[in-house]
Amino acid sequence: MEHDHPTKLPPKARAQERESNEAKYWLGLWTLSLGFCAIILAGTASLAAGDHVGAALILLGAATIMGVIVAGTTKPDQDG
């Protein structure tokens, strides 16, 4: 059985753009999640145990992980 209208697929460039936008969206959510977890964990270490140095190291470690992952996922041809 033949169809009257063929299925139209998006152009390849548009499909790649959509995949790229979805990856950026999920990466943003992941970094926010990691940041909130680090804040809660650092607050717990600071308030419950009185370990201010440990709290600062938790925040520094989370910021380092987020920075490395975000910087590593950008394409070399993108400047911003």
Secondary structure, DSSP 8 states (H G I E B T S, - for coil): ---SS------HHHHHHHHHHHHHHHHHHHHHHHHHHHHHHHHHHHHHH--HHHHHHHHHHHHHHHHHHHHHTS-TT---
